Amino acid sequence: QIDLLLEYKDSNLVIDYKSSKKYSLKHQKQVGYYRKAIANITGKRTDGMIIYLTNEGISLLNLK
């Protein structure tokens, strides 16, 4: 399920939180499915972001 969906006037942003980068490609595919579904529902450009919360710190991965 989507962790956070930000809806703007002309676009959307899907955010997914993860605690490990171990399955990064799988995470990117998952967010890609979310993006496609939301774009189809709303008709708006939908970007994605994965926020990794790990022992090493916080890192962001933007998906467009």
Secondary structure, 3 states (H helix, E strand, C coil): CCCEEEECCCEEEEEEEECCCCCHHHHHHHHHHHHHHHHHHHCCEEEEEEEEEECCEEEEEEEC
